[in-house]
Amino acid sequence: LDRTSALFAEKTAGVSTSEPRYRNALYHLLNTQTSCYRYWGSGIWTDYARELCRRASGILQSDF
């Protein structure tokens, strides 16, 4: 989560918030911030959070 947040800050500096990729990455990143992913910390919830971070990272690493 920390790495994805840092990548988001790095890659979106100066990018318009109306940019579809910005909004898509932000959507996935904000979803990982919910308590069920962050604080339960085990089982399927952790897997969901990892997948959301993977998707956000993929969006951010693709020609942003």
Legacy VTK file of the C-alpha trace (Angstrom):
# vtk DataFile Version 3.0
C-alpha trace
ASCII
DATASET POLYDATA
POINTS 64 float
0.000 0.000 0.000
2.792 2.413 0.859
4.639 1.678 -2.380
1.500 2.126 -4.450
0.714 5.413 -2.701
4.244 6.664 -3.371
4.035 5.570 -7.007
0.712 7.370 -7.364
2.197 10.598 -5.986
5.228 10.296 -8.265
3.394 9.442 -11.474
0.453 11.815 -11.123
2.327 14.990 -10.225
1.010 17.609 -12.620
-1.546 15.296 -14.225
-5.086 16.611 -14.576
-7.495 15.036 -12.111
-9.946 14.617 -14.984
-7.502 12.279 -16.766
-9.222 8.853 -16.943
-6.104 6.903 -15.920
-5.608 9.214 -12.931
-9.187 8.618 -11.810
-8.958 4.868 -12.370
-5.719 4.560 -10.384
-7.122 6.778 -7.629
-10.269 4.643 -7.445
-8.247 1.472 -6.894
-5.897 3.158 -4.441
-8.696 4.641 -2.342
-10.434 1.291 -2.185
-7.375 -0.191 -0.508
-7.701 2.407 2.254
-10.884 0.910 3.692
-10.685 -0.644 7.135
-11.642 -4.142 6.033
-8.509 -4.361 3.883
-6.054 -2.514 6.090
-6.959 -3.495 9.628
-8.289 -7.007 9.454
-4.959 -7.911 7.913
-5.448 -11.569 7.129
-7.215 -13.976 4.863
-9.208 -13.016 1.816
-9.313 -9.302 2.712
-5.550 -9.026 2.449
-5.699 -10.764 -0.925
-8.307 -8.269 -2.135
-6.140 -5.340 -1.065
-3.086 -6.788 -2.815
-5.061 -7.192 -6.019
-6.328 -3.600 -5.867
-2.758 -2.353 -5.317
-1.562 -4.495 -8.225
-4.203 -2.975 -10.487
-3.398 0.580 -9.402
0.327 -0.036 -9.945
-0.366 -1.481 -13.390
-2.337 1.596 -14.383
0.364 3.913 -13.066
3.209 2.082 -14.779
1.588 2.098 -18.199
2.710 5.187 -20.140
1.366 7.679 -17.619
LINES 1 65
64 0 1 2 3 4 5 6 7 8 9 10 11 12 13 14 15 16 17 18 19 20 21 22 23 24 25 26 27 28 29 30 31 32 33 34 35 36 37 38 39 40 41 42 43 44 45 46 47 48 49 50 51 52 53 54 55 56 57 58 59 60 61 62 63
